[in-house]
Amino acid sequence: MTQAVLEVNQLTKRFQRFCLDHVNFSLEEGCITGFIGTNGSGKTTTIKSILGLVVKDSGRIRLFGEDLNKNERKLKDRIGFVMDEGYFYENLTLKAMKNVLAAAYSQWDEAVFLSYIKRFKLDLKQKIASLSKGMRMKYAVALALSHHADLLIMDEPTSGLDPLVRSELMDILLEFMQEEGKSVFFSTHITSDLEKIADMLILIDHGQIIFEEEKDELLETHVRVKGDNAWINEETRGLFLSVRQSPYGFEAVTNQRDNVRAVMPEAVIERACIEDIMLAYIGGDHDAD
Ligand SMILES: Nc1ncnc2c1ncn2[C@@H]1O[C@H](COP(=O)(O)OP(=O)(O)OP(=O)(O)O)[C@@H](O)[C@H]1O
């Protein structure tokens, strides 16, 4: 078994109207882990708690096998992070902001940074405030990847970006993973980004972890089912994680393919995507919000 690069144990953070509730999960080395959940499910709060940007109420965070509280500086040196909202000073130029951040890392690599700046066609003389959303994300990624981090933590890096920039970012993550011992933790509500690149998926909803699974395993064990409304009754409903009915029939998601096939031999059974699976696990509750 490979080492856990991040272990989150009983992490709890209470806000007035929200509670991150005894969250447990761990990330394996060499994996891209997608952290999925709808708006307001607790992804950012979890990530900020991991990075110490939010003060947790209780729980333990271990990075690379060591307690974050005891070795914060040393451990953070091994993390690159991209947050969805600014931790940049808007009035600085890209170069000046880089100088501020680079000073914090023992292994800052100017050559790597400059190669990303060139690749992303960014201008170091430009002010942060004048960057578009896509350019800002690219700049944040350039910074996060220029100090030989072992773990890249990204909060919603793709939200609001066009498909081309998103696909460019996915390629960069795959490049980053080529080197041994690297890991990525990546929160998003755009699950299609994860279909290609994620190894593991963690679903959070209302501040609670719903599952932590290998992506391939999830996609193998869950299917989408379509059929006639007449086949849905109290008993058969229990075979599904979620059922949506319209006048034309039902659409459902199940992790009991064989049982469904046995009682509904004529049902259409199709591959489910990550979004289908995510919504199947959280669907009901959310509609009621
Ligand atoms: N500083 C705060 N004070 C009070 N409530 C907060 C604070 N920060 C976050 N919350 C609440 O905690 C809940 C979870 O927010 P969080 O940002 O972690 O969700 P998220 O999954 O990252 O959502 P999104 O995809 O929209 O970014 C929300 O209801 C939010 O309003």
The ligand as a Gaussian input file, in Angstrom:
#p B3LYP/6-31G(d) Opt

LIG

0 1
 N      -16.802000      32.334000       6.842000
 C      -18.009000      31.761000       6.788000
 N      -18.988000      32.148000       7.638000
 C      -20.213000      31.559000       7.609000
 N      -20.563000      30.601000       6.726000
 C      -19.645000      30.200000       5.839000
 C      -18.322000      30.753000       5.822000
 N      -17.622000      30.146000       4.838000
 C      -18.467000      29.256000       4.262000
 N      -19.670000      29.285000       4.867000
 C      -20.840000      28.457000       4.520000
 O      -20.454000      27.108000       4.514000
 C      -21.125000      26.392000       3.477000
 C      -20.118000      25.619000       2.654000
 O      -19.364000      26.518000       1.883000
 P      -18.141000      26.067000       0.987000
 O      -17.572000      27.316000       0.383000
 O      -17.232000      25.213000       1.775000
 O      -18.855000      25.176000      -0.115000
 P      -18.299000      24.661000      -1.514000
 O      -18.632000      23.213000      -1.573000
 O      -16.887000      25.056000      -1.687000
 O      -19.226000      25.447000      -2.520000
 P      -18.895000      26.127000      -3.946000
 O      -18.861000      25.013000      -4.936000
 O      -20.081000      27.014000      -4.119000
 O      -17.607000      26.881000      -3.789000
 C      -21.922000      27.422000       2.709000
 O      -23.243000      27.333000       3.131000
 C      -21.310000      28.744000       3.115000
 O      -22.278000      29.757000       3.108000

